[in-house]
């Protein structure tokens, strides 16, 4: 596939999150690809949606048939009014709204060879085997990438053929590994030793390149070399015996080598299949399903229809066909015999279609289209089969699923009724769910909720909350939104969009952040009315809060998240599984402070440094000034801190209000220019004064080696674009702090800079520069006299009346606010100080903005899996083995499912308990009065034989042995709610019906042991 000579520019505002997944080169190849998607039932439109959002050159949707009731179970762009209309023509109009850069056309005729010739990728869904074979052969012979995708009820099938020679440029999409070199031997093979502080992370068979090696310079321009790992800190490379002697330095970087793949055409691949594992627990099903799907094609060709839902006669006919096929080509099934029961189950559900299955298979298929267009990531090899039979009712319930209960009702849920029956559909309609978040995952969840009819009947409901408004960058993956919706509220817009998909959806939109501040809204009454909660959040704090609420109120939680091509889901069921908070990811490795301050060796270090500088220059000082001006207790609270911290805060306030306070734009520019000099010249010169380039350690080794890169000072040049970027951005941000009008006229600024006085700098002796974080642990002496001097100067507010400042909160997505201008310039100037390769704006925004890469395909796939778990919950499954937590990586591709872990058990006496257990205590007695603390303690002694030694509510200690006897005696006669009110110094809010109380107990040996919390009802 050849790229156009002048590919269209990539709209980074729209594709920002996807660019972090695919990169610019892959996006350019996407924009040169014409894609055909044939079949506009649920699966086809799901693939088309994701491909169009992905930004192909053009998309053509094809279907010769008209919409039927069955289609509405998963085809979210068809309405009841579209029944009888051509699926492609109706879908085209709505798909075209997704991305103005992608022309969408429809085609309703036969797929001729002349027509197929114009496409780089062809996808067939809802297609006969004969058509697949014919189109597949033509595509293979004409180097057109070919994909078959199909869903039948709870089953899915995928096939990829990318031709005789397909080049994968990047198999996994991960950032290349790199490590710092400490030694290289002259040998055959040469052995490379890396820093011992951490593992180099390479694997045998990978290729690497070298840079900045001193002495053995031949490696710096050497082609990528294959490595053999010896241990976590060393590996062998090529013959280095003829190279120069290694002196010091060097960075070794993983080199991603292109891989050439060969695919078999469909006809051959049917007879000699290779399978992509979709579930390691079901690998024995591949062969049977491969035969069973072919048998389905034979069945349809003979009967002009699919098997009837739960039709036993049709099921036996399909089994007979499958047995005949397996006898004709025995190796297809594999070592195991044909699983006839599995074939029957396929027959029972093949006539249905489910939105979650089409979302999962469609997300994967769309990612395969992107791989076909770009060569980015590893394609499927070549067949993939998937089933979710666990969603069916447990065996004792399956008696209710008959041909009669699963027959179509001429309604929008026919595709679902065909699988689960009409009674289950009514149960879905009465569900009440709370969806937290209406972003990418939230939009996909709402689409699936609408399609399956969740909460769409009498007594059912969906409540969605999201406080954010729609931004342009959201449109690339949050498919319910359109350009005209930018600046509108996400929750209201999403709710309106899904009402159009299913007018029966009962949905209420809120704009609240979930947290303690909205506990009065999402209170006990609210949660008690719910059947479950689905998280669609992008931060751990909110996830943990909702997890705590679900534990408190004993509610199901469906948890999921994505990161680029990776996605995960967790199902959390009261009294069955552990909670979200039961396990934690290892903390991100933080960058040592001394590395940031003085010894950066990677662009990540300089970007973090520049991000810290932004906060330290334009946000924190302004916030401290305002607190000083407005809060009478500010000084006392500051002085209560450690002296060093107090001096730093007060010195910042003093400078902001006195020595550094500008009166005009010229003052702001002068401050910026002098600050440039301090950061990129003076500080570096002081560092080199303390540690000259030739400095050696006590062991005689060079000080500037390994992770310590020897810096050099920069000289300001007004004709240097990067230098001016910094000065202009910093000056404008500083002016904004003081509400002074800024300036963007670079010519005028250059002229003004000529008159700025920059004091000369002379390095000082006796200045301490820490070389490790361990040295920082030793507290440096604080200039107490200076602290007292600044404190006294700031004693009077009157001196600074009317001096309120404007703190600046970092905002990465506004290219006109100078925020990213400052970050990029500050980081790359420091990188230049230390001879670190710079980062472009795109990469800088990713790292400094802490952006989570995102792509529509992963979101669709992971939400499909989430909704399969929802089916199980509504079915009433109670066995932990029926549920699946999951992790996927569409880049590899990789799919892993596991049974959820049970909640950890604890024990007191002979009683086991978990996080889901609690003591429920009715605090209001029959006479209407609340029990006293003494009565509370007696209750546990008499009913549970527990000697309570302390009682807490939140951070309040209500009772404990550390209290004086007098205080204990006083508390015993008081009501618990009264004690809480006194300690909190405020009344208990009206919405609080119960207090969550922790109690501690002692055993006979007076040893402490843990017991469940207490839910103490006060209303």
Buried (B, 14 or more C-beta within 10 A) or exposed (E): BEEEEEBEEBBBEBBBBBBBBBBEBBBBBBBBBBBBBBBBBBBBBBBBBBBBBBBBBBBBBBBBBBBBBBBBBBBBBBBEEBBEBBBBBBBBEBBBBBBEBBBBBBBBEEBEEEBBEEBBBBBBBBBEBEBBBBBBBBBBEBEBBBBBBBBBBBBBBBBBBBBBEBEBBBBBBEEEBBBBBBEBBBEEBBBBBBBEEEBBEBEEEBBBBBBBBBBBBBBBEBEBBBBBBEEEBBBBBBEBEEBBEBBBBBBBBBBBBEEEBEBBBBEBBBEEBEBBBBBEEBEEBBBBBBBBBBBBBBBBEEEEEBBBBBBBEBBBBBBBBBBEBBEEBEEBBBEEEBBBEBBBBBBBBBBBBBBBBBBBBBBBBBBBBBBBBBBBBBBBBBBBBBBBBBBBBBEEBEEEBBBEBBBBEEBBBBBBBBBBBBEBBBBBBBBBBBBBBBBBBBBBBBBBBBBBBBBBBEEBBBBBBBBBBBBBBBBBBBBBBBEEBBEBBBBBBBBBBBBBBBEBBBBEBBBBBBEEEBBEEBBBEBBEEBBBBBBBBBEBEBBBBBBBBBBBBBBBBBBBBBBBBBBBBBBBBBEBBBBBBBEEEEEEEEBBEBBBBBBBBBBBBBBBBBBBBBBEBBBBBBBBBBBBBEEEEBBEEBBEEEBBEBBBBBBBBBBBBEEBBBEEBBBBBBBBBBBBBBBBBBBBBBBBBBBEEEEEEEEEEBBBBBBBBBBEBBEBEBEEEBBBBBBBBBBBBBBBBBEBEBBEEBEEBBEBBEEBEBEEBEEEEEEEBBBEEEEBEEEEEBBEEEBEEBBEBBEEEEEBEEBEBEBBEBEBBEEEBBBBBBBBBBBBBBBBBBEBEBBEBBBBBBBBBEBBBBBBBBBBBBBBBBBBBBBBBBBEBEEBEBBBBBBBBBBBBBBBBEBBEEBEEBEBEEEEBBBBBBBEBBBEEEEEEBBBBBBBBEBBEEEBEBBBBBBBBEEBBBBBEEBEEEEBEEBBEBBBBBBBBEBEEEEBEEBBBBBBBBBBBBEEEEEEEEBBBBBBBBE
